[in-house]
Amino acid sequence: MRRTPAKSFQCEVVSEMVSITLRRSTVIGGSGKLFVQCSELDCQYVGANEPPCPLTLDLFAAEIQERMEQRRDE
């Protein structure tokens, strides 16, 4: 499966433009949950995807829908 391209996102937490990508966490023996990864590694909320972090899966809704449709067609 191809990687989802990065998107630019204006983050209010760090007050700057960051790069975000859709990723899947790795788990032994299967597929992990999807999450939004941010390029700002110094942010205290990096990897949390919980408030006050503004990153949610909704930012990649179209890409997630496309993945679901591809799986259905396989």
LUMTOR-393558 format. One record per atom (N, C-alpha, C): y negated, x, z. Coordinates in steps of 0.1 Angstrom, whole numbers, plus 5000, padded with zeros to 4 digits. Layout:
YXZ...
% end
This chain:
501250085000500050005000498850095000497850054992496650134991495750115003494950225006494050215017492850135014492250065024491049985022489850085022489050065012487850155012486950135024486250245027485250235038484050155034483450095044482250015042481150075051479950065047478750105056478449985065478050015077477749905087476649955096475649865098474549905107474949855121475249955129475749935143474549925153474449815160473349805170473649885183474949915185475249995197474750135196474950195185474550335183473250345175472650235171471450225164471350315151472450305144472550385131473650325122473550375109474550335100475850415102476950335103478250405104479150365093480250435092481250395082482450335089482950215084484050155090485150135080486450135085487550115077488550025084489449955077490449875082491749965084492249965095493450045098494549965105495750015105496849955113497250055123497350015136497850105146499350135144499750255148501150295146501950265158503150205156504050175166505450215161506250245171507650285167508450165163509050175151509950075146509249955140508049965136507349845129505949865126505349765123503849765119503049725132502049795134501149765145500049675141499149645150498049545148496949615139496249535132495149575124493949595133493149695131491849715138490849775129489549775133488549835125488149965132488250075124487950205128486550245124485850305133484450345131484350495130483350545122483150685121482450755132481850675141481050725152481950755164482450875165483450915175482850935189481450955189480850965202480550835209480750725203480450595209481450565220481050515231481950485242482850375239482550295229483450175225484350205213484350325208485150355196486650325199487250245189488550205191488850085199487750025205487949915214487949785206487049765196486849645189486649525198485949545210485749445219484249455223483649335227482149335230481849445241480749505240479649485231479849545217480949605214481149665200481149545190480349555180480249445170481349445160482349545160483349545150484449445153484749365143485849265143486549265130487749215130488549195118487849105108486949025112486148935103485449015093485049135096484349225086485149255074486449245076487449275065488249145061487749035063488448905061489048905046488248935036488748935022489849025020489749145026490849245024492149205031491949145042493149095050493848985042493048895037493548785029494348835016493748945010494349004998495749065002495749135013497049195018498049085020497648975026498648865029499148805016498248785006498748734993499648824986499448954987500349054981501649054987501749045000503049035007503848905003503048795002503748674998504348684984503648754975504148774961505248874960505548954970506649054969507948994970
% end
